[in-house]
Amino acid sequence: MRRGIAASALVASLALTATACGGSDSDSGKSDGPVTITWWDTSNATNEAPTYKALVQQFEAANKDIKVKYVNVPFDQAQNKFDTAAGATGAPDVLRSEVGWTPAFAKKGFFLPLDGTEALADQAEFEPKLIKQAQYEGKTYGVPLVTDTLALVYNKALFKKAGITEAPTTWAELKSAAAKVKDKAGVDGYWGSAKAYYAQPFLYGEGADTVDVAAKKITVDSAAAKKGYATWLSLFSGKGLHKADITADSYAHAQDAFVNGKVAAILQGPWEITNFYKGSAFKDKSNLGIAAVPAGASGKAGAPTGGHNLSVYAGSDKAHQAAALKFVNFMTSAKAQETVALKNSTLPTRSDAYTARVKADPGIAGYQGVLSAAQPRPALPEYSSLWTPLDTELPKIAGGSESLDKGLGNAELAIGKLVPDFSK
């Protein structure tokens, strides 16, 4: 899960059809010249893409027989564009795929199984949960490139001013901490989000989810889920708890307030590490506190696992697939992941990439410490789309225009249309 990305330039989106299509427009691989593969990179074009471009150049320098056509595709457009390209005129040879896309594209036959290939030669080095998240029906369709999860990020100085010495470990403790911050520091202690992804930890804390995949049952309106959402809702009202922001710019508002010391804590992912450091509150990087999301009644803390895999298009010819597999192996190597972490402050997916230099960044070290609470998404092609109905209903609930029961009932009906073979 990445940040809410603004609509990208129209010129970039219009250019995709001309620059993609590794399966039909790339070299045939039969000439004496190098094979040219196309890579759609969905990283942030300003903050992250330069690092990947530099790695592409290193790969080409070390592999004279392969050229890489680099295309930066806006993240919020990439899923639909790849779906269209793969189902019609051909797709890029390699896609930087959000983890939630993997089962859907694998089910359609768009991704090449990578088990036993050069791309997964170092499989043992990767976090097992991340490999599992790249699988569908027993086969692996992506190599983890970067990972992420949500954590409770907090301003240590504001907590100290309020006499708080440890990060809250339950939602009740967070409420208490928020009130103390308001009393002692004069700012809100916590600013919650009305987005479904950010409400997911409240479900996991009750041992619940939107669906039970094994039982093929919709559980978004179950007693456990309802309890989780009730806790989520309670964190928008009370001393030191910021009122629900349901505007289109809510993400930016909360982020700006946090990095500039106007609120003490939020739930956020590591994709914002570099932006944390740009704020006035974290000029001293050591002021950034990172802890696991608070636990619910189950006693366990849980947050969704996000991130991106590199996947290979199944429709490319053998020469392009071979080149693509070699490229994926290079881009997900320990050395490449260390480079990406140092330049972009994103989390590696393999243990040997967490070098001393990487862990010197307190943001990366902090998020690495909470990865044990990250919960992989089930291998359900429709799973990520289940948050869409909730993104419609939760703002209404948080804003007071709809009751919790009504909103979750509406979400259950909408989710039923997305997974029609699931019972309620």
Secondary structure, 3 states (H helix, E strand, C coil): CCCCCCCCCHHHHHHHHHHCCHHHHCCCCCCCCCEEEEEEECCCCCCCHHHHHHHHHHHHHHCCCEEEEEEECCHHHHHHHHHHHHHCCCCCCEEEEEHHHHHHHHHCCCECCCCCCHHHCCHHHECHHHHHHCEECCEECCEEEEEEECEEEEEHHHHHHCCCCCCCCEHHHHHHHHHHHHHHHCCECECCCCCHHHHHHHHHCCCCCCEECCCCEECCCCHHHHHHHHHHHHCCCCCCECCCCCCCCHHHHHHHHHHCCCECEEEECHHHHHHHHHCHHHCCHHHEEEECCCECCCCCCCEEEEEEEEEEECCCCHHHHHHHHHHHHHHCCHHHHHHHHHHHCCECCEHHHCCHHHHCCHHHHHHHHHHHHEECCCCCCCHHHHHHHHHHHHHHHHHCCCCHHHHHHHHHHHHHHHCCCCEC
